[in-house]
């Protein structure tokens, strides 16, 4: 079973409770770029590789929550996460249409 997080506060609280930070990558797509949203977690940041700059783990740009949420709304997406399990902080999620 899963639940949908729609509000900025819900999404931010869920991610930050798990050490998550907002990030995105911009990929060229024709005459403009396509933004791919991500939430990166502490372990991913630590293992991002020595060749990456500190603010671009794995080629991603760390961004402010306000920018990230605005882009989430622009793409008409929400976050689907697993149900709450007592004592477990599962960080699995997926983006689904709003």
C-alpha positions as CSV (number, residue, x, y, z in Angstrom):
1,X,0.0,0.0,0.0
2,X,1.2,3.5,-0.6
3,X,0.2,7.1,0.0
4,X,0.4,10.3,-2.0
5,X,2.2,13.4,-0.8
6,X,0.8,16.5,-2.5
7,X,1.8,19.5,-0.3
8,X,5.2,21.1,-0.1
9,X,5.3,20.6,3.6
10,X,4.4,16.9,3.4
11,X,7.0,16.3,0.8
12,X,9.7,18.2,2.5
13,X,9.1,16.7,6.0
14,X,9.1,13.2,4.5
15,X,12.4,13.8,2.6
16,X,14.2,15.6,5.4
17,X,13.2,12.9,7.9
18,X,15.2,10.5,5.8
19,X,18.2,12.9,5.1
20,X,16.9,13.8,1.6
21,X,17.7,16.9,-0.3
22,X,16.1,18.3,-3.5
23,X,18.1,18.0,-6.7
24,X,17.6,17.9,-10.4
25,X,19.4,17.4,-13.7
26,X,18.9,19.3,-16.9
27,X,19.1,17.3,-20.0
28,X,19.0,18.8,-23.5
29,X,15.8,18.0,-25.4
30,X,15.5,19.6,-28.8
31,X,15.7,23.4,-28.5
32,X,15.3,23.5,-24.7
33,X,16.2,21.3,-21.7
34,X,14.2,18.8,-19.8
35,X,14.4,18.9,-16.0
36,X,14.5,15.5,-14.2
37,X,13.6,15.8,-10.5
38,X,15.3,13.7,-7.8
39,X,15.6,13.5,-4.1
40,X,19.1,12.5,-3.0
41,X,19.8,10.9,0.3
42,X,22.9,11.2,2.5
43,X,24.5,7.9,1.4
44,X,24.2,8.9,-2.2
45,X,25.9,12.2,-1.5
46,X,28.7,10.5,0.3
47,X,29.3,8.0,-2.5
48,X,29.0,10.5,-5.4
49,X,32.6,10.0,-6.6
50,X,35.7,12.1,-6.4
51,X,35.4,13.5,-9.9
52,X,32.2,15.3,-9.1
53,X,32.1,18.8,-7.8
54,X,30.6,19.1,-4.3
55,X,27.3,20.8,-5.5
56,X,26.8,18.3,-8.3
57,X,26.7,14.8,-6.9
58,X,26.4,12.4,-9.7
59,X,25.8,15.2,-12.2
60,X,22.8,16.5,-10.2
61,X,22.3,20.1,-9.1
62,X,21.2,20.5,-5.5
63,X,18.5,23.1,-5.5
64,X,16.3,24.9,-2.9
65,X,13.1,23.3,-1.8
66,X,11.0,26.2,-3.2
67,X,12.5,25.8,-6.7
68,X,12.1,22.1,-6.6
69,X,8.5,22.2,-5.5
70,X,7.7,24.8,-8.2
71,X,9.2,22.5,-10.8
72,X,7.2,19.5,-9.4
73,X,4.0,21.5,-9.8
74,X,5.1,22.7,-13.3
75,X,5.5,19.1,-14.3
76,X,2.1,18.2,-12.6
77,X,3.6,15.6,-10.4
78,X,3.2,14.4,-6.8
79,X,5.2,12.0,-4.7
80,X,4.0,8.4,-4.0
81,X,5.6,6.8,-0.9
82,X,5.1,3.7,1.0
83,X,2.8,3.6,4.0
84,X,4.2,4.5,7.4
85,X,5.7,1.5,9.2
86,X,6.4,2.0,12.9
87,X,10.2,2.3,13.5
88,X,11.1,2.3,9.7
89,X,12.2,5.3,7.6
90,X,11.9,3.8,4.1
91,X,13.1,6.3,1.4
92,X,11.5,4.6,-1.6
93,X,9.4,6.9,-3.6
94,X,8.2,7.6,-7.2
95,X,6.8,10.6,-9.1
96,X,3.3,10.1,-10.3
97,X,0.9,12.4,-12.2
98,X,-1.0,14.8,-10.0
